[in-house]
Amino acid sequence: MKKRGVVKGVLRWLNHYFIFFLLVAFVITCCTMLFVSILSESLGVVLTDENISVAAKVTFLNVALLSLIFTIIDAMRRRITVERPVKRITDAAEQIIKGDFSVRVKLQSKWGTDETFNRVIECFNKMAEELGSVETLRTDFIANVSHEMKTPLAVMQNYSTLLQAPDLTEEERMEYAKGIADGCRRMTDMMTNILKLNRLENQQIYPEVSEFDLGEQLCECLLQYESVWERAGIDIETDIAPNVIVAADAELLGHVWSNLLSNAFKFTPDGGTVGVTLNATEEYAVIKVSDTGCGMSADVGAHIFEKFYQGDRSHAVSGNGLGLALVKRVVDIMQGEISVESVLGKGSVFTVKIRRR
């Protein structure tokens, strides 16, 4: 293999030399013929065969020597300006193939190099950075899924073991069966959200745009939690503007309101307040979902839209950290905006802006 590479290198060098030889021979021959022709006509000199033979030999040697010099100079130029940066890029690419996404290629010196390589290197480094981020995200995703599945699986395993006891009362049997059912439901919800989020991130779900009354949709979503707020004695405050028509995907937006309302009721203590407001401008419909729950710190608020992030671990049993990531992705697809304002111990306000057209 090494011998074959040497042979290829020699052939490539001879090829370059032959190209320079033909080029130099053509240029020198034309210039010499023109010079001799003008000189003989001006001075009246008659050239003999011997003169022409000596001149041809000298010219041939000059052509061969100049071709060699040009070939060496071109080889050095190619090695510095082409082969060296190409080798650095290919070496880095091989490192990435092996799984090392931390590799970066140093930019070429601006002196005596082609700026095109620096543009290629910048794109390569950006690609390596993005691949590293994706790999980190994939690793974290697998770790988080594994971690989140351990809890319901452990609960289901414990309850199933307890169910095997022969002296259980009917009440205990129902309680343990309910624990297994809750664990199954939690795993099902997590898998459903993972699939939805994956399809949204890979653009396998495309918005089916239609015009509908956003206020009516918000009211319908809110009424789904009527039993929740009645059981907990939570007050509901609404200020929903009528006839706010938007052109969007109703099903995807339904996931947004369901997740925001679910979190609001989950974090609001008994006797608290949950609010829903809807206002409209010419360009946006502005929805606010507020609660008087535990609130969150600024550090927690900066991460709540990340997958599997759960700021309040005391409520982790009833969630999987995917709801708000799903909400953020849907709002992004709708070319909208979402933000949160929160005060620790006082509550949170989520604001969503949806384009009306």
KOLSE-861460 format. One record per residue (C-alpha): x, y, z; residue number from 1. Coordinates in nm, 3 decimals, padded with zeros to 5 digits. Layout:
! KOLSE-861460
REC      xx      yy      zz num
REC       X       Y       Z NUM
...
//
This chain:
! KOLSE-861460
REC      xx      yy      zz num
REC  00.000  00.000  00.000   1
REC  00.285  00.235  00.089   2
REC  00.473  00.145 -00.233   3
REC  00.160  00.219 -00.435   4
REC  00.136  00.562 -00.271   5
REC  00.500  00.638 -00.359   6
REC  00.442  00.537 -00.723   7
REC  00.134  00.760 -00.739   8
REC  00.333  01.049 -00.593   9
REC  00.611  01.009 -00.851  10
REC  00.361  00.990 -01.139  11
REC  00.183  01.299 -01.010  12
REC  00.516  01.484 -00.989  13
REC  00.611  01.379 -01.345  14
REC  00.271  01.488 -01.468  15
REC  00.319  01.835 -01.318  16
REC  00.671  01.853 -01.464  17
REC  00.546  01.755 -01.810  18
REC  00.275  02.022 -01.798  19
REC  00.527  02.291 -01.702  20
REC  00.771  02.163 -01.967  21
REC  00.513  02.200 -02.244  22
REC  00.406  02.542 -02.119  23
REC  00.761  02.677 -02.083  24
REC  00.868  02.521 -02.414  25
REC  00.579  02.686 -02.594  26
REC  00.643  03.029 -02.440  27
REC  01.022  03.024 -02.487  28
REC  01.000  02.886 -02.843  29
REC  00.756  03.156 -02.950  30
REC  00.960  03.432 -02.785  31
REC  01.290  03.299 -02.929  32
REC  01.153  03.268 -03.283  33
REC  01.012  03.619 -03.267  34
REC  01.337  03.759 -03.125  35
REC  01.560  03.580 -03.383  36
REC  01.335  03.678 -03.671  37
REC  01.340  04.047 -03.577  38
REC  01.713  04.038 -03.502  39
REC  01.807  03.871 -03.834  40
REC  01.594  04.115 -04.031  41
REC  01.729  04.418 -03.848  42
REC  02.098  04.322 -03.863  43
REC  02.086  04.123 -04.181  44
REC  02.237  03.820 -04.007  45
REC  02.204  03.487 -04.183  46
REC  02.162  03.194 -03.943  47
REC  02.341  02.870 -04.030  48
REC  02.234  02.517 -03.938  49
REC  02.512  02.505 -03.680  50
REC  02.391  02.826 -03.514  51
REC  02.036  02.698 -03.505  52
REC  02.146  02.359 -03.363  53
REC  02.346  02.517 -03.078  54
REC  02.060  02.761 -02.999  55
REC  01.807  02.475 -02.996  56
REC  02.018  02.271 -02.751  57
REC  02.068  02.568 -02.519  58
REC  01.698  02.650 -02.539  59
REC  01.603  02.289 -02.460  60
REC  01.828  02.290 -02.152  61
REC  01.680  02.621 -02.041  62
REC  01.329  02.483 -02.086  63
REC  01.413  02.167 -01.889  64
REC  01.577  02.366 -01.608  65
REC  01.298  02.623 -01.582  66
REC  01.037  02.345 -01.586  67
REC  01.216  02.174 -01.297  68
REC  01.234  02.497 -01.099  69
REC  00.865  02.571 -01.160  70
REC  00.769  02.214 -01.065  71
REC  00.961  02.236 -00.735  72
REC  00.813  02.576 -00.654  73
REC  00.461  02.455 -00.739  74
REC  00.511  02.140 -00.528  75
REC  00.616  02.351 -00.230  76
REC  00.324  02.586 -00.284  77
REC  00.076  02.299 -00.306  78
REC  00.221  02.134  00.003  79
REC  00.191  02.451  00.211  80
REC -00.133  02.597  00.077  81
REC -00.329  02.286 -00.025  82
REC -00.199  01.952  00.106  83
REC -00.127  02.069  00.461  84
REC -00.474  02.219  00.533  85
REC -00.644  01.927  00.353  86
REC -00.452  01.680  00.571  87
REC -00.549  01.869  00.886  88
REC -00.915  01.865  00.783  89
REC -00.912  01.495  00.692  90
REC -00.731  01.406  01.017  91
REC -00.995  01.596  01.212  92
REC -01.271  01.426  01.011  93
REC -01.125  01.086  01.103  94
REC -01.133  01.187  01.470  95
REC -01.500  01.279  01.436  96
REC -01.569  00.942  01.270  97
REC -01.416  00.779  01.579  98
REC -01.656  00.976  01.800  99
REC -01.433  01.262  01.916 100
REC -01.647  01.571  01.857 101
REC -01.415  01.800  02.053 102
REC -01.166  01.821  01.766 103
REC -01.122  02.161  01.599 104
REC -00.908  02.269  01.302 105
REC -00.691  02.577  01.345 106
REC -00.741  02.847  01.085 107
REC -00.469  02.895  00.824 108
REC -00.238  03.194  00.832 109
REC -00.361  03.465  00.597 110
REC -00.014  03.494  00.445 111
REC  00.027  03.289  00.129 112
REC -00.289  03.081  00.172 113
REC -00.622  03.059  00.002 114
REC -00.902  03.210  00.214 115
REC -01.134  02.942  00.075 116
REC -00.974  02.688  00.308 117
REC -01.043  02.911  00.608 118
REC -01.410  02.924  00.509 119
REC -01.412  02.544  00.478 120
REC -01.238  02.513  00.818 121
REC -01.489  02.749  00.982 122
REC -01.779  02.542  00.845 123
REC -01.606  02.222  00.957 124
REC -01.555  02.353  01.311 125
REC -01.917  02.466  01.325 126
REC -02.029  02.122  01.208 127
REC -01.814  01.953  01.474 128
REC -01.962  02.182  01.739 129
REC -02.318  02.103  01.629 130
REC -02.244  01.728  01.616 131
REC -02.099  01.750  01.966 132
REC -02.414  01.924  02.088 133
REC -02.634  01.660  01.925 134
REC -02.426  01.380  02.075 135
REC -02.448  01.540  02.420 136
REC -02.821  01.584  02.378 137
REC -02.860  01.222  02.267 138
REC -02.657  01.093  02.562 139
REC -02.848  01.309  02.808 140
REC -03.176  01.207  02.648 141
REC -03.102  00.835  02.689 142
REC -02.981  00.887  03.045 143
REC -03.289  01.091  03.135 144
REC -03.532  00.844  02.977 145
REC -03.364  00.559  03.162 146
REC -03.379  00.754  03.488 147
REC -03.742  00.857  03.443 148
REC -03.849  00.499  03.365 149
REC -03.679  00.356  03.674 150
REC -03.921  00.522  03.917 151
REC -04.253  00.396  03.774 152
REC -04.100  00.055  03.704 153
REC -03.979  00.028  04.063 154
REC -04.320  00.135  04.194 155
REC -04.499 -00.117  03.971 156
REC -04.259 -00.391  04.076 157
REC -04.309 -00.317  04.447 158
REC -04.687 -00.305  04.418 159
REC -04.697 -00.624  04.212 160
REC -04.489 -00.797  04.481 161
REC -04.727 -00.674  04.751 162
REC -05.026 -00.794  04.551 163
REC -04.896 -01.148  04.575 164
REC -04.947 -01.153  04.952 165
REC -05.236 -01.394  05.034 166
REC -05.376 -01.202  05.334 167
REC -05.451 -00.868  05.163 168
REC -05.771 -00.683  05.232 169
REC -05.981 -00.565  04.941 170
REC -05.888 -00.205  05.018 171
REC -05.515 -00.284  05.011 172
REC -05.554 -00.481  04.691 173
REC -05.729 -00.185  04.524 174
REC -05.462  00.054  04.648 175
REC -05.179 -00.158  04.510 176
REC -05.360 -00.210  04.180 177
REC -05.412  00.166  04.154 178
REC -05.038  00.218  04.214 179
REC -04.956 -00.015  03.925 180
REC -05.214  00.158  03.703 181
REC -05.068  00.502  03.790 182
REC -04.717  00.379  03.705 183
REC -04.839  00.245  03.370 184
REC -05.018  00.571  03.298 185
REC -04.707  00.775  03.379 186
REC -04.491  00.561  03.148 187
REC -04.753  00.582  02.874 188
REC -04.772  00.961  02.906 189
REC -04.394  00.988  02.896 190
REC -04.364  00.769  02.585 191
REC -04.646  00.963  02.416 192
REC -04.475  01.296  02.488 193
REC -04.137  01.162  02.374 194
REC -04.286  01.048  02.043 195
REC -04.470  01.378  01.993 196
REC -04.160  01.580  02.074 197
REC -03.945  01.366  01.846 198
REC -04.188  01.403  01.558 199
REC -04.210  01.778  01.614 200
REC -03.831  01.820  01.630 201
REC -03.787  01.618  01.311 202
REC -04.071  01.806  01.137 203
REC -04.273  01.488  01.084 204
REC -04.577  01.674  01.217 205
REC -04.674  01.961  00.992 206
REC -04.925  02.223  01.105 207
REC -05.273  02.187  00.958 208
REC -05.372  02.552  00.952 209
REC -05.738  02.645  00.991 210
REC -05.923  02.946  01.128 211
REC -06.095  02.904  01.463 212
REC -06.204  03.101  01.770 213
REC -05.914  03.089  02.017 214
REC -06.133  03.201  02.308 215
REC -06.365  02.904  02.263 216
REC -06.071  02.665  02.253 217
REC -05.928  02.811  02.576 218
REC -06.265  02.774  02.751 219
REC -06.299  02.413  02.636 220
REC -05.949  02.329  02.763 221
REC -06.019  02.504  03.095 222
REC -06.345  02.314  03.149 223
REC -06.157  01.985  03.124 224
REC -06.008  02.067  03.466 225
REC -06.339  02.160  03.632 226
REC -06.329  01.859  03.865 227
REC -05.971  01.946  03.962 228
REC -06.040  02.304  04.067 229
REC -06.364  02.212  04.242 230
REC -06.195  01.938  04.442 231
REC -05.907  02.169  04.545 232
REC -06.122  02.480  04.596 233
REC -05.919  02.677  04.342 234
REC -06.064  03.007  04.221 235
REC -06.073  03.066  03.846 236
REC -06.022  03.414  03.702 237
REC -06.079  03.463  03.331 238
REC -06.064  03.763  03.101 239
REC -06.109  03.619  02.751 240
REC -06.173  03.860  02.466 241
REC -06.450  03.743  02.229 242
REC -06.413  03.669  01.858 243
REC -06.035  03.633  01.853 244
REC -05.987  03.436  01.532 245
REC -05.648  03.281  01.459 246
REC -05.516  03.078  01.166 247
REC -05.321  02.794  01.326 248
REC -05.322  02.423  01.402 249
REC -05.598  02.377  01.661 250
REC -05.480  02.032  01.774 251
REC -05.121  02.141  01.838 252
REC -05.233  02.453  02.024 253
REC -05.462  02.236  02.232 254
REC -05.151  02.058  02.363 255
REC -05.008  02.397  02.464 256
REC -05.311  02.505  02.670 257
REC -05.354  02.159  02.826 258
REC -04.992  02.152  02.942 259
REC -04.994  02.508  03.077 260
REC -05.325  02.460  03.261 261
REC -05.218  02.120  03.394 262
REC -04.902  02.275  03.542 263
REC -05.099  02.569  03.683 264
REC -05.339  02.340  03.873 265
REC -05.060  02.102  03.975 266
REC -04.851  02.374  04.140 267
REC -05.138  02.578  04.287 268
REC -05.224  02.482  04.646 269
REC -05.580  02.429  04.769 270
REC -05.768  02.758  04.785 271
REC -05.533  02.926  04.537 272
REC -05.612  03.102  04.209 273
REC -05.556  03.015  03.843 274
REC -05.611  03.280  03.578 275
REC -05.652  03.274  03.200 276
REC -05.656  03.591  02.989 277
REC -05.678  03.647  02.615 278
REC -05.616  03.975  02.440 279
REC -05.554  04.048  02.074 280
REC -05.365  04.294  01.857 281
REC -05.367  04.315  01.479 282
REC -05.072  04.074  01.458 283
REC -05.084  03.859  01.771 284
REC -05.321  03.685  02.008 285
REC -05.174  03.715  02.358 286
REC -05.262  03.443  02.611 287
REC -05.159  03.446  02.977 288
REC -05.194  03.152  03.215 289
REC -05.121  03.248  03.576 290
REC -05.123  03.070  03.910 291
REC -05.058  03.145  04.277 292
REC -04.842  02.839  04.328 293
REC -04.489  02.789  04.450 294
REC -04.330  02.996  04.174 295
REC -03.968  02.944  04.071 296
REC -03.629  03.107  04.092 297
REC -03.461  03.277  03.795 298
REC -03.219  02.984  03.760 299
REC -03.506  02.736  03.735 300
REC -03.698  02.961  03.496 301
REC -03.401  02.966  03.259 302
REC -03.422  02.587  03.211 303
REC -03.790  02.495  03.232 304
REC -03.828  02.456  02.854 305
REC -03.550  02.197  02.840 306
REC -03.639  01.830  02.801 307
REC -03.671  01.633  03.126 308
REC -03.596  01.939  03.339 309
REC -03.801  01.948  03.659 310
REC -03.736  02.242  03.885 311
REC -03.967  02.134  04.168 312
REC -03.878  01.772  04.246 313
REC -04.164  01.751  04.498 314
REC -04.404  01.732  04.202 315
REC -04.182  01.507  03.989 316
REC -04.403  01.207  04.055 317
REC -04.681  01.366  03.852 318
REC -04.470  01.478  03.558 319
REC -04.177  01.384  03.337 320
REC -04.026  01.717  03.237 321
REC -04.141  01.694  02.876 322
REC -04.458  01.904  02.881 323
REC -04.300  02.248  02.858 324
REC -04.042  02.128  02.603 325
REC -04.337  02.016  02.391 326
REC -04.510  02.351  02.445 327
REC -04.198  02.543  02.340 328
REC -04.157  02.338  02.024 329
REC -04.522  02.384  01.922 330
REC -04.504  02.760  01.979 331
REC -04.183  02.778  01.773 332
REC -04.349  02.588  01.487 333
REC -04.638  02.835  01.501 334
REC -04.379  03.117  01.477 335
REC -04.500  03.245  01.811 336
REC -04.333  03.340  02.138 337
REC -04.351  03.205  02.493 338
REC -04.209  03.353  02.811 339
REC -04.250  03.314  03.186 340
REC -04.249  03.555  03.478 341
REC -04.229  03.402  03.822 342
REC -04.172  03.498  04.183 343
REC -04.061  03.226  04.421 344
REC -04.341  03.149  04.665 345
REC -04.598  03.369  04.488 346
REC -04.670  03.208  04.151 347
REC -04.598  03.218  03.780 348
REC -04.738  03.377  03.465 349
REC -04.681  03.211  03.125 350
REC -04.734  03.441  02.827 351
REC -04.787  03.301  02.478 352
REC -04.807  03.509  02.161 353
REC -04.962  03.343  01.856 354
REC -04.970  03.504  01.511 355
REC -05.327  03.561  01.400 356
REC -05.255  03.518  01.028 357
//
